[in-house]
Amino acid sequence: MNDTVIKAEKLSKKYIITHHQREPLTNLREVMNKNILNFGKKILAPFSGSETQRRHYPTEDFYALRDINLEIRRGDRAGIIGRNGAGKSTLLKILNRITEPTTGQIEIEGRLASLLEIGTGFHYDLTGRENIFLYGAIMGMTKAEIKNKFDEIVDFSEIENFLDTPVKRYSSGMYVRLAFAVAAHLEPDSLILDEVLAVGDSKFQKKCLKKMEEVGSQGRTILFVSHSMNLISDFCNTCFLLDKGRLVSNGVPADVIRQYESMTLS
């Protein structure tokens, strides 16, 4: 039996950056002349071609991820760490099918629930109640399955009085409470969390950690991104370190964290 539930092979994500070269303007006359010139070019653009069409700006390939190979097994509590810009969020977005990789492939077994940055996953114009059913449907759950978990979700989120209010009126803390409650209670095979504990009070954070431990004890897989090395060390049983888009280390959290901390000091 293959226990691998998340697998990435030679995964890369490339973006093309365009460099617009601008000469510094040193005085008011130069600024005014530049604005008049640009205005004239806009008027003439339909006849002579736009400035963008006629000028070729230099471009550069930027790899947010390059040749990532990783496997996460059923029941793993895997941490992903790295400095800002290391590629953590890009990797999660590819795993969640939010963006497509440039090269490589991913394989995911079973239902996947995720809670990324604020604003991902829910529809802002719908109420909290409607979003619970929407997210469950996206996960492939039936209406009966969602109803069976509905009261637990609402109780955990502690926002019963605002359940029929559009989530665009929620505070960031209220939003995360409901989003985490939905993602954790709809019994996904794998749960992906990106800095979810960075929002909310300490009481709620402890509540989330307890729920994550419960989910993990049931044999479900958790992929956890955090800048808190204490959380990664206490919660995860395996860890992956990204740097400049590459996977540079993976293994026991204590060892990987030690390598990460040595990198931040250099």
Solvent accessible surface area in square Angstrom, and as a share of the most:
residue,aa,sasa,rsa
1,M,208,0.93
2,N,116,0.59
3,D,46,0.24
4,T,13,0.08
5,V,3,0.02
6,I,0,0.00
7,K,56,0.24
8,A,2,0.01
9,E,63,0.28
10,K,139,0.59
11,L,0,0.00
12,S,5,0.03
13,K,26,0.11
14,K,65,0.28
15,Y,94,0.36
16,I,116,0.59
17,I,69,0.35
18,T,61,0.35
19,H,77,0.34
20,H,107,0.48
21,Q,134,0.60
22,R,214,0.78
23,E,152,0.68
24,P,117,0.73
25,L,83,0.41
26,T,110,0.64
27,N,77,0.40
28,L,129,0.64
29,R,185,0.67
30,E,66,0.30
31,V,54,0.31
32,M,104,0.47
33,N,84,0.43
34,K,89,0.38
35,N,88,0.45
36,I,116,0.59
37,L,97,0.48
38,N,58,0.30
39,F,131,0.55
40,G,26,0.25
41,K,58,0.24
42,K,150,0.64
43,I,96,0.49
44,L,104,0.52
45,A,27,0.21
46,P,109,0.68
47,F,166,0.69
48,S,65,0.42
49,G,23,0.22
50,S,38,0.25
51,E,47,0.21
52,T,102,0.59
53,Q,128,0.57
54,R,128,0.47
55,R,108,0.39
56,H,167,0.75
57,Y,45,0.17
58,P,61,0.38
59,T,86,0.50
60,E,86,0.39
61,D,81,0.42
62,F,94,0.39
63,Y,67,0.26
64,A,11,0.08
65,L,0,0.00
66,R,85,0.31
67,D,79,0.41
68,I,0,0.00
69,N,80,0.41
70,L,10,0.05
71,E,89,0.40
72,I,1,0.00
73,R,126,0.46
74,R,103,0.38
75,G,26,0.25
76,D,22,0.11
77,R,68,0.25
78,A,0,0.00
79,G,0,0.00
80,I,1,0.00
81,I,0,0.00
82,G,2,0.02
83,R,89,0.33
84,N,132,0.68
85,G,71,0.68
86,A,2,0.02
87,G,9,0.09
88,K,15,0.06
89,S,53,0.34
90,T,23,0.13
91,L,1,0.01
92,L,1,0.01
93,K,64,0.27
94,I,1,0.01
95,L,0,0.00
96,N,27,0.14
97,R,145,0.53
98,I,93,0.47
99,T,33,0.19
100,E,117,0.52
101,P,32,0.20
102,T,67,0.39
103,T,76,0.44
104,G,38,0.37
105,Q,93,0.41
106,I,20,0.10
107,E,88,0.40
108,I,38,0.19
109,E,100,0.45
110,G,54,0.52
111,R,76,0.28
112,L,40,0.20
113,A,0,0.00
114,S,20,0.13
115,L,5,0.03
116,L,8,0.04
117,E,82,0.37
118,I,71,0.36
119,G,34,0.33
120,T,39,0.23
121,G,33,0.32
122,F,21,0.09
123,H,90,0.40
124,Y,94,0.36
125,D,86,0.45
126,L,56,0.28
127,T,24,0.14
128,G,0,0.00
129,R,95,0.35
130,E,81,0.36
131,N,0,0.00
132,I,0,0.00
133,F,51,0.21
134,L,63,0.31
135,Y,20,0.08
136,G,0,0.00
137,A,60,0.46
138,I,119,0.60
139,M,18,0.08
140,G,53,0.51
141,M,17,0.08
142,T,78,0.46
143,K,134,0.57
144,A,74,0.57
145,E,65,0.29
146,I,3,0.02
147,K,123,0.52
148,N,118,0.60
149,K,34,0.14
150,F,27,0.11
151,D,111,0.57
152,E,85,0.38
153,I,0,0.00
154,V,13,0.08
155,D,111,0.57
156,F,20,0.08
157,S,0,0.00
158,E,96,0.43
159,I,6,0.03
160,E,126,0.56
161,N,139,0.71
162,F,99,0.41
163,L,9,0.04
164,D,92,0.48
165,T,37,0.22
166,P,28,0.17
167,V,2,0.01
168,K,103,0.44
169,R,162,0.59
170,Y,21,0.08
171,S,62,0.40
172,S,62,0.40
173,G,20,0.19
174,M,41,0.18
175,Y,4,0.02
176,V,3,0.02
177,R,42,0.15
178,L,0,0.00
179,A,6,0.04
180,F,0,0.00
181,A,0,0.00
182,V,1,0.00
183,A,1,0.01
184,A,4,0.03
185,H,13,0.06
186,L,0,0.00
187,E,80,0.36
188,P,1,0.01
189,D,58,0.30
190,S,1,0.01
191,L,1,0.00
192,I,0,0.00
193,L,0,0.00
194,D,16,0.08
195,E,48,0.22
196,V,5,0.03
197,L,10,0.05
198,A,74,0.57
199,V,40,0.23
200,G,36,0.35
201,D,76,0.39
202,S,74,0.48
203,K,154,0.65
204,F,2,0.01
205,Q,54,0.24
206,K,141,0.60
207,K,58,0.25
208,C,0,0.00
209,L,39,0.19
210,K,151,0.64
211,K,24,0.10
212,M,0,0.00
213,E,87,0.39
214,E,76,0.34
215,V,4,0.02
216,G,11,0.11
217,S,93,0.60
218,Q,104,0.46
219,G,37,0.36
220,R,49,0.18
221,T,1,0.00
222,I,0,0.00
223,L,2,0.01
224,F,1,0.00
225,V,2,0.01
226,S,4,0.02
227,H,92,0.41
228,S,42,0.27
229,M,31,0.14
230,N,117,0.60
231,L,39,0.19
232,I,0,0.00
233,S,57,0.37
234,D,121,0.63
235,F,6,0.02
236,C,11,0.06
237,N,84,0.43
238,T,23,0.13
239,C,0,0.00
240,F,8,0.04
241,L,0,0.00
242,L,1,0.00
243,D,24,0.13
244,K,163,0.69
245,G,1,0.01
246,R,112,0.41
247,L,43,0.21
248,V,65,0.38
249,S,23,0.15
250,N,90,0.46
251,G,26,0.25
252,V,94,0.54
253,P,10,0.06
254,A,51,0.40
255,D,78,0.40
256,V,2,0.01
257,I,14,0.07
258,R,147,0.54
259,Q,71,0.32
260,Y,23,0.09
261,E,80,0.36
262,S,63,0.41
263,M,34,0.15
264,T,61,0.35
265,L,159,0.79
266,S,122,0.79
